[in-house]
Amino acid sequence: MFERLKSGGIARALSHVDFRRFAIGDLVSLMGNWVQRVAVGWLAWELTESGTWLGILAIAELAPSILFAPLGGAFADKADRLRISLVTQVILMGQAAALTALTFGGQIDIWWLVLLTGARGCLNAWSHPARQALVPSLVPQDSLASAVALNSVLFNIARFLGPALAGLIIARWSVAHAFLFNTLSFVLFLLVLLRLKVPFADQFVRKRQSLYAQLSEGFTYVVGHPGIGSLMFMLFLNAVLVRPVGDLLPGFSGAVFDAGPTGLAWLTSAMGGGSMIAAFAIAQRGHVGGLTRLAVINTLFAAIGLMVFSFAPVFWLAVAVLSASSFAMTVTGISCQSLIQNAVDGELRGRVISMYGVIFRAAPAIGALIIGALSEVFGWHWPMAVSAALCILAWAWGRRRQAAMSQGLEV
């Protein structure tokens, strides 16, 4: 087993010193991000006890991607991606510091929470495309699939450990201390970015184009690509119909299971644990062959798992089923990102990754708002279960196009 790991895709990706530095800094930053996300969700539930407000909060963070991520992607194809990452991380640290100060000072309310969460969403719309487009600049092409997947492994390690740490910090100290932890986590990542080099940056001549021409070129490329367009549409359906569960877990923990912040930490960590295992498995594969099939079939598995979760009669069954469903969601998400990073032209990478980011980050907010509002009328069980059932149609659509997508993406 050890020899297999040593010679596998993960070891190959980590053998590159700049990617290794990036991975360590990214993990610390992501841990802080998940601590803050859980703290924000629980604070919003304490302030309102409303599923609608949880949906509004999800929209506040993720909807700005619809407006600004395409601009961020276009800018990432024109400017220095490393410098963009540095500047946006500094400003994001300021946002976390403001949230910390307001909460420690007792001035926080739901409107401040929505405003600062919206500011974070706007900043992430510029940060995410540059940060994701930076990964292929740190490894050669033969290590790219493993590096992309390993980046997701780190995200899901943080997703697994971060909520547990958040629950501990909130229970032992306070929500304000959770926000402080996130503020401090930015420091290490900024130090890493300052030392980073990009030895495998895409080599292309940046065109002199208007912003409109850049955006139009990126959209036309995605729609006309033999695999990327269809894959993104399937991912959009998946993101709207099943991924919102992560934003709605405070409602399930508080209203359905009466489990409080500790229950929320368990549920969120269960999602992170399933996702971490999935990400590790994809990273260790080290190649893109067969990823289209995995993306399609796991769309079905995620939907079925979430339907069971919606009606789980006891808390610990819900934890187990949610972990399995999260495993399937993550296999689909990482497979899609790896396929896109593998197939996209380097000069359009930032714009295409920004479109992926819009879908992956903003689409769940649409679903969260709708399901959260419906929960006020129909309770928490049926809206989530029906949404998951509709995702089976997304699987059927993707299954019919699987062969064509595979030919265009697994090259």
HELIX and SHEET records of a PDB file:
HELIX    1   1 PHE A    2  SER A    7  1                                   6    
HELIX    2   2 GLY A    9  LEU A   14  1                                   6    
HELIX    3   3 VAL A   17  THR A   48  1                                  32    
HELIX    4   4 GLY A   51  LEU A   62  1                                  12    
HELIX    5   5 PRO A   64  ALA A   76  1                                  13    
HELIX    6   6 ARG A   81  PHE A  104  1                                  24    
HELIX    7   7 ILE A  110  LEU A  134  1                                  25    
HELIX    8   8 VAL A  135  SER A  137  5                                   3    
HELIX    9   9 GLN A  141  SER A  143  5                                   3    
HELIX   10  10 LEU A  144  ARG A  172  1                                  29    
HELIX   11  11 VAL A  175  ARG A  195  1                                  21    
HELIX   12  12 LEU A  211  GLY A  224  1                                  14    
HELIX   13  13 ILE A  228  LEU A  241  1                                  14    
HELIX   14  14 VAL A  245  GLY A  251  1                                   7    
HELIX   15  15 PHE A  252  VAL A  256  3                                   5    
HELIX   16  16 GLY A  260  ARG A  285  1                                  26    
HELIX   17  17 LEU A  291  SER A  310  1                                  20    
HELIX   18  18 PHE A  315  ALA A  343  1                                  29    
HELIX   19  19 GLY A  346  LEU A  348  5                                   3    
HELIX   20  20 ARG A  349  GLY A  357  1                                   9    
HELIX   21  21 VAL A  358  ALA A  362  3                                   5    
HELIX   22  22 ALA A  363  PHE A  378  1                                  16    
HELIX   23  23 HIS A  381  ARG A  400  1                                  20    
HELIX   24  24 GLN A  402  LEU A  409  1                                   8    
END                                                                             
